[in-house]
Amino acid sequence: MEFKIGQTKRPKSIDATTHVVTFEQFVGDGLVEATPTKEECEAYGYVFVDNTCQLRPNQRRMAQPVRTSKRPTATSNIVGKNANNNIVAGRNNQILTGSNNSITGEYNIIQELTDNLETPLLNCSVTGYSGSATIHNHYVHGGSSVGDILGERQYTRVLFGRTTTTGGTVNAYINNDGTHFYPVPTNSIMYFNASIVAVCTSQEEAEGSVGDFCSWLERGVVINRNGTLQIKRTRKTMSQHGTVSNWRPTAAIAGTDFKITVRGDANRSIEWTATVDFTEYRNATSLAAG
């Protein structure tokens, strides 16, 4: 790993058992092992515990060197022992766990959904510099620079899906998995652009027909101020055919998550797909009003 701007020490190795990160620094013309301070440890994204620099809980599956079976290229990349069929290229990238992911560029990371390591990520793609993938099937392009925090500036894309059979408003879910929305990191702001299409695939009603469709653009901004979300949004109908007057998608929030809600018709099966692009800025300090 390269030295971060303003730092005289850098990580050298990680103990696979204790998760302790060993640092090094230049003395004369050579590098020697060195003990980091709390600030030096945290500058590289680790945590300082009991006077030692350690991996964070959601990083602790990566503590072994890159292996050729993971198809890494270039230098200083880390692939966790439970990561399989992944492709890593560039420098200083990390795939902590999961399968069928790809990562290129510099200082990018694919990590678990939660700190308890119960949900390895699958089918993610991260490119650019300092991008962070946090959900299944996550596409991320990092646009940060040296010294920025992880994910400070990045573009991400996710898909929501849902089948409706009633005329009420219900939630769509990431990858149509019936569980997940999109988490908005603390003190980040995101412009979102949701391209949404719905089509009737079967029905019991006389009104309307199979193949009726409608598409929309749902756009706006969502901001997380110290754990409190706010959203501003607009919607525009792009094209439609048939009986679709009750159909409606809406960008919304739930706790600290962004979500899409949808409304169809009773006794008609409506399939919904939403591609949501996010342009994100993530701040190291509070975005709450002073």
C-alpha positions, 0 to 999 in steps of 0.5 A: 500500500502506498503512503497516504498524503501527510503520513510517514507510516503505512500498513505492511502486513495483517496478522490472519489470527489477531487481525493486527495491522503492522506498519512500516516507515522509512529510516535512512534508505530502508523501510523498518517496522513501526508502531502507528498512533491512533491517528495514523491507524485510522487514516488508513481505515482501520481501528485502534484498540488496546494500543494496536491497529486492527482490522474493523469487524467488517474487514476481518475476512481479508487477513491473508495475502492475495492468491493466484486462484482469485486472479489478482493483478498488479500490486497490494491487492487483498482478497479474503479467504472466503472470496471466490471467483473474483477478479482484482486488478489495479492497486490497493483494492480489497474484496473481503468476501463474496463471489463473482465480483470484479474490482479494478482501479485503486483503493476500492473495496467490496465489503459485507452488508453488515458488521457481523459478516453474515452476508457476503456480497455477490456479483459486484463491480467496482472501478475507479478510485476509492469506490465502496460496494455495500449490497449485492449486484452493486455497480460502483465507480469511485471518483475520489482522490488521494486523502479522501475518505472511502466513497467520498465521491462515487457513482452507483447503480442498483435495480429495484423490482416488484410484482403487484396484484393489488391497487395499494402502494407497496415496497419494491426491493433491491434485486427484487429480493423482498428484503433490502432497500438502499442504505444511505451512508451517514452525512452523505448526499445523493442525487438520484435518477430512477428509470422505471418501467411497469407492464401488465403480464396477466389479469382477471379484470375486463378493463385493460389488457395484458401488455399495457405499460407505462414508464417514468423518470423519478428524480431528486435528492436524498441526504443523510444528516447524522442519521436523519434522512430527507428527500426531495423528488419529482416524477415525470411520465415518459410513455404509456399504453393502455389502462394505467391511470392508477399506476404510480412509482414513488421514491421514498425513505425508510429509516436510513434507507432509500426505497421505491414504492409502487402502486398497480391495479387490483386483479392485475399482475404488474411487473415493475423494474427500476434502475436507480443511478446515484451521484454521491458525495460523502462527508467526513463530518456532519451535514446537519444544519448548524 
